[in-house]
Amino acid sequence: MLKQLFLFFAFTGAAAAAQAQELYVYTEPASNMAVNSLGVRVTSKLFPMDHVDYKGYRLQPEVMFGFSKKLMLHASTYFSNMMQKQFEFEGASVYAKYRFISLDDVQSHFRMAAFVKGALINNPYMPPMRDHDHAAKPYNNEELDLDGSSSGVSGGIIATQLLHKLALSGTVAYDRYMRNTKDEMPLFFSKNALNYSLSAGYLLFPRKYKNYKQTNVNLYVEFLGKSNLDQYRRNYYVDAAPAVQLIINSNSRVDFGYRWQLYGNMDRVMDRSFLLRYEFNFYNIRKQQ
């Protein structure tokens, strides 16, 4: 039994090291987590906000489960002060990803997956303005998302290519935003949006893999874009998001990231943010039949 456990963790560690550079910080890869594994993740985001007199902060606890080699699920909750000055529960979301193409080669592979996401959010759509700031311009908050901003559904396709220590990935998704439980969506908001991203990850350390206890250091750069699709509100943005990641003992992960707008014409709650995340994975939690 002890030997079987050792071989399992050694295999899992080798697999994690081989694909560590696919664990993108701001997007999901087409690859899935290990079968019968449970992941627990907490993401913190800090937002310098131009339209209010306080800093925005969002906390996102998340649970992930690998049902099979092809299917995995995420369940997230959101807590924030972004749309109100007090720190409150914002809502929850569920994400499912199904890998439908897997082409393997020596030190490389290609994956494609489809995903769907649904969110139920109770936030207002616009944050409170600065107190007694009569000079503040009207604010439209044209950037909606399913991570605490708006209720709705999303679906898309992911393609990921691993080439030795470099992993490249692209995502295209359609969002449909719906009424929040606390607030009616303003008529001038775009209810339809196209999301797109291009991500690159590079395994910096270790230079040579020896065992699963080695700490992996990964470097990432991701470009994240959105275009509103409604005819009367067709605006867009493209952000850059570099990040550093540590994979420790092949079961825990720490992410540090910074995101800012490269260009665009969309009114947003914020156009830059800081990210800190910790994740721990429990392997082989359910016996296979």
Secondary structure as UniProt FT lines:
FT   HELIX           2..18
FT   HELIX           20..22
FT   TURN            35..36
FT   STRAND          38..47
FT   STRAND          56..66
FT   STRAND          71..80
FT   STRAND          88..105
FT   TURN            106..107
FT   STRAND          108..121
FT   TURN            131..132
FT   TURN            134..135
FT   TURN            146..149
FT   STRAND          151..163
FT   TURN            164..165
FT   STRAND          166..178
FT   TURN            187..188
FT   STRAND          192..205
FT   TURN            212..213
FT   STRAND          216..228
FT   HELIX           231..233
FT   STRAND          236..248
FT   TURN            249..251
FT   STRAND          252..264
FT   STRAND          272..282
//
